Amino acid sequence: MIKGIIFDLDGTLLNTLNDLADSTNYVLRSNNMKERTVDEVRRFVGNGIPTLMKRAAGDGTDENTLKKITDEMLLYYKDHARNKTAPYDGIPELIRELNAMGIKTAVVTNKAENAAKILCDSMFGNVFTAVIGDNGVSPLKPAPDNVLRAIDKMQLKKENILYVGDSDVDMETAKNAELISVGVLWGFRDRETLEKAGADHIIEKPLELLSLL
């Protein structure tokens, strides 16, 4: 019986792509570097801001420059993370229904933890048992460490939890944490990517998740 669900954030609960692309391009432009399309940024996200900026900067960018633009991105994005970001259609209804059913929910993301908490609180209120992100200490997804921290806070057994995400990184994370994985098609990756990554289930709309409970 499913008693808890752990969600990814970007591309799963929230459409953050335009704010991420705008912030990335602001930093690139400020450093006289080539800007990226929204579709390119879509492919770059999933492994945290440092990896996003490394991919956006391109091969051959020296470490000092990467550190500089990453620090600038973290600072700029913090103040611009809610310009265009919003929950995907059907997500608020899903969260409300899960809450009414007594299903515990948590968020595990590679986004900076403070930013993740601010976004979750402003978009959903205080509904999640835990919101865990990049704290500069724990390994990021696909390492299972932060998912295991969430499970501990939820006080549930692994067999009673689903892990829901939109990317190959998320499917690998679920495997590493020994959880049933659910891939979603409204986010940043396509069905083929999720299937190749070994998704146990794939859904097209948020409320379809209820049928898996």
Backbone hydrogen bonds, N-H to C=O, Kabsch-Sander energy under -0.5 kcal/mol:
donor,donor_aa,acceptor,acceptor_aa,energy
2,I,213,L,-0.6
3,K,160,N,-2.9
4,G,160,N,-1.8
5,I,104,K,-2.4
6,I,162,L,-2.9
7,F,5,I,-0.5
7,F,106,A,-3.2
8,D,164,V,-2.4
11,G,14,L,-2.8
12,T,9,L,-1.7
13,L,9,L,-1.9
14,L,9,L,-2.2
15,N,86,A,-2.9
16,T,14,L,-1.2
20,L,16,T,-2.3
21,A,17,L,-2.8
22,D,18,N,-2.7
23,S,19,D,-2.3
24,T,20,L,-2.5
25,N,21,A,-2.6
26,Y,22,D,-1.9
27,V,23,S,-2.0
28,L,24,T,-2.6
29,R,25,N,-2.7
30,S,26,Y,-2.1
31,N,27,V,-1.1
31,N,28,L,-0.6
32,N,29,R,-1.5
33,M,28,L,-2.9
41,V,37,T,-2.3
42,R,38,V,-2.2
43,R,39,D,-1.4
44,F,40,E,-1.4
45,V,41,V,-1.6
52,L,48,G,-2.2
53,M,49,I,-2.7
54,K,50,P,-1.8
55,R,51,T,-2.5
56,A,52,L,-2.5
57,A,53,M,-2.3
58,G,54,K,-1.5
61,T,58,G,-1.2
66,L,62,D,-2.3
67,K,63,E,-2.4
68,K,64,N,-2.1
69,I,65,T,-2.7
70,T,66,L,-2.1
71,D,67,K,-2.5
72,E,68,K,-2.2
73,M,69,I,-2.3
74,L,70,T,-2.5
75,L,71,D,-1.9
76,Y,72,E,-2.7
77,Y,73,M,-3.0
78,K,74,L,-1.3
79,D,75,L,-0.7
79,D,76,Y,-0.9
80,H,76,Y,-0.6
80,H,77,Y,-1.1
81,A,77,Y,-0.8
83,N,80,H,-1.0
86,A,15,N,-0.8
88,Y,13,L,-1.7
91,I,88,Y,-2.1
94,L,90,G,-2.0
95,I,91,I,-2.7
96,R,92,P,-2.2
97,E,93,E,-2.4
98,L,94,L,-2.6
99,N,95,I,-2.3
100,A,96,R,-2.3
101,M,97,E,-1.8
102,G,98,L,-0.6
102,G,99,N,-1.0
103,I,98,L,-2.5
104,K,3,K,-2.4
104,K,102,G,-0.5
106,A,5,I,-2.0
107,V,130,A,-2.5
108,V,7,F,-2.7
109,T,132,I,-2.5
113,E,134,D,-2.1
116,A,112,A,-2.5
117,K,113,E,-2.5
118,I,114,N,-2.1
119,L,115,A,-2.4
120,C,116,A,-2.7
121,D,117,K,-2.4
122,S,118,I,-2.2
123,M,119,L,-2.4
124,F,120,C,-2.5
125,G,120,C,-0.8
125,G,121,D,-1.0
127,V,125,G,-1.8
129,T,105,T,-3.2
130,A,105,T,-0.6
132,I,107,V,-3.1
134,D,111,K,-2.7
135,N,133,G,-0.7
143,A,140,L,-2.0
148,L,144,P,-2.6
149,R,145,D,-1.7
150,A,146,N,-1.9
151,I,147,V,-2.5
152,D,148,L,-2.0
153,K,149,R,-1.8
154,M,150,A,-2.1
155,Q,151,I,-1.4
156,L,151,I,-1.1
160,N,157,K,-1.9
161,I,158,K,-1.9
162,L,4,G,-1.9
163,Y,180,I,-2.9
164,V,6,I,-3.0
164,V,162,L,-0.5
165,G,182,V,-2.3
171,M,167,S,-1.8
172,E,168,D,-2.3
173,T,169,V,-2.1
174,A,170,D,-2.4
175,K,171,M,-1.9
176,N,172,E,-2.5
177,A,173,T,-1.8
178,E,174,A,-0.6
178,E,175,K,-1.2
179,L,174,A,-2.8
180,I,161,I,-0.9
182,V,163,Y,-2.6
183,G,201,H,-3.3
184,V,165,G,-1.7
185,L,203,I,-1.9
194,L,190,D,-1.8
195,E,191,R,-2.9
196,K,192,E,-2.5
197,A,193,T,-1.5
198,G,195,E,-1.4
199,A,194,L,-2.1
201,H,181,S,-1.4
203,I,183,G,-2.6
208,E,205,K,-1.7
209,L,206,P,-2.0
210,L,207,L,-1.1
211,S,208,E,-1.1
212,L,209,L,-1.6
213,L,210,L,-1.2
